């Protein structure tokens, strides 16, 4: 379980932030005895305050002071540990140095990013180096994008086990969800809008369905794969009722899933098309509601690009470091259902669901178990290194750990 050449097994970077505290608390309660954990961030006093709130199991955890702008401190932190779990975003502002330091030192890394351009930069800067050092740089280990990536992973495994061909048209439906909007997610959206607005070529890159592919020239031409789409439920599967609205995270999650397919040499299928939508119910009003959601999401993105509306939005949307109350987090939940048709004509479905606010308490579980998968998974982990996805880096090790943590992750033939 431990590596005598490293002082630590796991560093929680950003432990004084809202989600960082949730992650540290989860690990204090659920990490097995013997896992050597440290808390890291900019302020020793704040880190010690967080540590004192975690109970006796965390009393001896070291604290590490490392500012994201201090490259020497970041590199030293990466060299001291086997795994870094970072909640410090927006990652385009604060994440490049840490991801590169982990790639250089052969240290595994997990984060919560939902930023296409940051991940593209990380792939270009770190993938080859991480493969040389054996590091697994695993982006998007929270609600972005574990339900999407693992839901597709178990769907693929079920189809393969039955010899039912390859995946073709595949849709994730957010069947139910209750939770607050993350201030960190909003800040990441702001950052990406700002970068794209200054550089049209980056805007086009972010819009490409294969923007995170390891080799975009080898991707199949499957026509348009829009993210902002209103879909009739019956066009997804006969079991899906009502009209489906665009899902706000689709423009990111879909690219992670497509990267997983490409990293596996397109094992899901060369005709694999993937999209994500959200249920708004099955009442006669569902097409109106779905259209209203689409218009609202489009208006939010446009509003962030225009100075007058941006001024207002910045004052009413959540700020980084803010989050819902403990009671609200406990009442949160999510369920996503995926539907696919295979090249043999068979239909399959998978489900990922959990209790807890998706962007906060449930995300802390997903990030925590991703980090513990790297610490404890050993030879059961996929044989891979580089800039990876949850499915390609962690696979069934993470599936099983999340099931043990109370998540539903299942797949079956329809």
N, C-alpha and C positions, 0 to 999 in steps of 0.2 A: 504493500500500500504506500509506503514512504520511499523516498529516494535520498540516500545518504549524502549525495552530492549537492543537494539543495536543502537550505535551512527550513523552508516552508513548503506545504502542499498547495495552499490556496490563499490568495490575497484578494480581499474585497476592496476594490478601488472606488472611491466615492461613497464611503460608508456613512458620511454625515448627511447625505442628501435623503430625500423622502424615500425613494425606492431603495437606495443603498441601505438605509436603516431596516427596511422590511427584509431585505436579503440577509443582512447580518443576523437579524432576529430569527429568521427561518433556519439558518445554519446553526445558530446556537442551540436550537431545539432539536434539529434533525440530523446534523452531521454525525457520523459514527465517531466513537471514541478513538483517539489516535490521529485523527486528521488535524494537521497543524495549520491553523488559520490565523491570519493577521488582518487588521483593519488599516486602510490607507486613505490618505486625503491630504488637504492643504494645511489643516490645523491640528496640532497635537492635542490641544485642550478639548476641541470638539470631538476628536476621535476617542479620547479617554472618557468623555461624557457619554458617548454612545456605548462604549464598552461596559461602563458601569451599569447601564440600563438593561443589559442582556442576561444578567444572572450569573450564577457561579460557573457555568461551563465555559463562559467566555472571559473569566476573570484574568487569566494568564495570557490571553491573546496579545501579541505584540502590536504596537501601532507604528506605522511608517508614514513619515511626512514626505510627500512628493507632489509638487505642483506640476500640472500638465505642461507648463512652459519650461520646466527644469529638466532638460534632456538627460543630464547625468543622473539625477535622482530617479527618473523614470527607468532608465537603463539598469541602474543598480537594483531597483525593486524587481524588475523582470528577471534578473539573474538569480535572485534569492529564492524564487518560488517555482513550483511546477506549473501552476495555473493562476491566471489573473482573471477575475470577473469584474468588469467595469460597468458602472451605471452613469458615468460622467459624459453627458451630452450637452448640446448637440455634438455628435461625434465629428462632424466636419470641422468644428472649431477646436475640439479638445482631444480627439481620438487618434490622430495620425501618428503622433510620436509613440504612444503606447503600443499600438498594433505593430509598428515597425520594430520597436525594441523587443517585443515578444518573438517576432519572426527571427530576428538576429540571434537571440539567446536560446532558441529552441524551447520556448515557454508556451504552453497552450493558453488560449485566450478566448473568452466569451464576452459578448456584449448584448445590448438591447436595441441596436440601431434599426431605424426604418428609413434610412437615407440612401437612396439609390446612388447618388454621385459619390458619397463617401465610400461605399462598398466598392464601386468601380475603381476609385483611386487606390483603395487598399489591395484589390486584386492586382492591379498593374504594378504597385510598388512592392508587394509582400509575397505574392504567391510563389514565385520561383525560389526566393530566399527561404521561405518557410519549408518548402519541400526539401531543400538542402539540409536544414537544421532539424527537420522532423517535427516542427511546430504545427499545431492545428489552430488556425485562426478562424474562429467560428462566430460569425456575425448573426445577429437577429435571433437571440435565444429567449424571447419573451412572447407576448401575444402577437407581435411581429417577430418571427413568422412560424413558430413551432406548430400551432394547430394546422396551418396550411401544409407545411413541409412533412410533418409526421403523418398527417391524415392521408396525404398522397403516398407516402412511403408504405403504410400498412395496406392501402388499397392495392398498390403494385404487388406487394408480397402475396396477398390473397389471390390475385389473378395469376401470378406466376406459379403458386403452389398447385392451382387447379389446371395448369396448362391451358388457360383460356385465351392466350394471345397477348396482344399489347394494348395499352390504353390509347383511346382516341379522345373524343370530346369529353372533357372532365370539368365539372363545375362544383365549386364549394359554395354552399348556402349557409349563411349565418342564420340558423334556425331560431335561436333565442340568445339574448345578451342583455345583461344589466350591469352597468358600471359607469364610472365617471370618465371624463376626458382628461387625459394626462397632460399636464403642463409641459413636460419634456417632449411629448409627441408634437404638441403645437409649436414649440420652439424649434424643433427639427424641421417642421414644415416651413416655418418662417425662413430658416437658414437656406433651405433648398430653393425656395421661391426667389430669394435675394440673389443667390448664385446664378440661377437659370436666367433671371431677368437681365443680368449683366452680360451673359454669354449665350447667344442663340444656339451655338453648337452644343453646349451642355444641355440646353433645354431639349434639343432633338435627341440627344443621347438618352436622357432620362425617360423620354417618351417611347423609346424603342422597346418592344416587348422582350428583346434579347439583350438588353443593356448590360446584364451581368453574366452573359455567356462567356465561357473560356475561349470560344472561337466563334464569333458571330458569322463568319463566312461559311461555316459548316451547318448553320441552323437551317431547318427546312422552311420553305416559303408556304405558310399555311394561311395566307391572307390576313385580313385585319383581325386583331385580337384586342378590341377596345376595353378599357377599364371602366369607363363611365357609361354603363349600359343598363337599360331597363328590359327585363326578360320575362316572358310569360312562363309561369311555373311548369306547365306541361311541356315546354321546350327543353327543360332541364331533365325532368323525369316524370313519369305519370304520377308518382307519389307526391310531387311538389305542387301545392295548391296556391292560387293567387299569383299576383305579379311580384317580381323581385326587383328591388332597388339596387343601385350601385353600392358597393361596400367601400368605405373610406380608405381601407388599407390595401385594396386590391392592386393599386398601381405599384406597390412595393412587394407584397407577398407573391404575386404571380411571377415576378422576376426571380425571386429566390427559388421557387419550385422549378422553374425552367432551368435555372443553373444546376439544381440537383440532377435533373434529367441529363443535362449535357456532361456533367462531371462523371456520370455513370455511363458515358458513351451512348447516351440516348436510349437507355434500357427501358424507360417507360414506353417508348415508341417514337418513331420518326413522324407519326401523325398525331402525336400527343398535343392537344390544344387545351389550354387551362384558363379558367376565368373564375372570378369570385363575385357573388351577389349577396344581398341581404333580404330576408323575409320581412314584409310589412303586413303580414296577415293574409287571410284568404277571403275577406269580405268583398262585396261588390266595389268598395271604394279603393281596393288595393292598387289598381292602375294609376289612380290619381295620387295616392300616397307615394307610390314608387317614383312617379314623375316629380313630385314635390321634393323628395330626397335628392334626386339627380340635380334638380335646379338649385337646391340649397348648397350641395357640395361644389357645384360649378361656381356659384356665387361667392362661396368662401375663398376659393382659389383666386378668382378675379379680384376679390376685395383685398387680398393680401398683396396684390401687385400694384394697387392704386394708393397713392399717398393719403388721401382723405379717409378712405374706408380703412386702410391699414391702421391709421391713428386710433380709430374707434375700436377696431378689433383687438389691438394690442392692450386695450384697457378693459375689455370685457372677457377675453379668453383667459384660461388659467395660465399662470406663470410657472416657469421651471421651479421645482422644489415644493410646489403645492400638490395637495392630494386630498381625497375624501376621508371622512372620519372612519374609525375602526368599525363602527356599526354599518356604515354604507359599504365598506369593503366586504364585510361578512355577508351582506345581503346580495352581493354581486354574483354573477354566474355567466357562463357562456356554453353554447352548444353549436358546433358546426357539423354539417353533414355534407359529404362529398359523394357525387354520383358520376359514374363513368360507363361508357359502352366500349367493349373491347373489339379487336379486329375479328374475333370469332362471332360477334353479335351478342355475347353475354353481357349482362348488366350487373354491376357491383356497386356497393355503397360502403362508406366508412364514416365513423363518427369520432370526434374529439370533443370532450366536454369536461367542465370542472366547476366546482363552487369557488366563490371568491371573485372580487372585482377583477375583470380580465387584465386591465392595464396596471394593476397594483399588486394585490395579494397573490393572485394566480400567477402573475408574471414573476414575482419573487420566487415562487415554487419552481417555475420553469427554468429560470436562470440558475437558481441554486442547484437543481438536479442536473442541469447541463454541466455545471462546474464539477459536481461530485462524480458525474459520469467519467469525466476526464481524469479525475484523481484516482478513482477506484476501478474503472472499467478494464484496464489492462489489455490482455490479448483478445478480449471479447469485443473491443471497439473495432470498427472498420479499419483496414490497413490503408490509411490515407494521411497525407499531410498537405499543407498549403492553406490557401484561403478557401474555406469550405462552408457548407451549409449544415444546419442541425442534422438533417437526414444522412448526409454523406460523411459527417465526422462522428456522429454519435449513434445513429441507427437504432437498433433494437435495445441497446444498453439503456438509452434514454427512454424509449417506449416503456420498458419494464420498470424503470425507476419511477416514472410518472404514474404508471398504474398502481404501484405500491404506495404512492403519495395520494391516491384517491381519484386520479383522473380516469375518465372512461376513454379508452382508445381501442376501437374495434373495427372490424371489416367483415362483410359477408356478401354472398351472392343474392341478388334480387330474383 
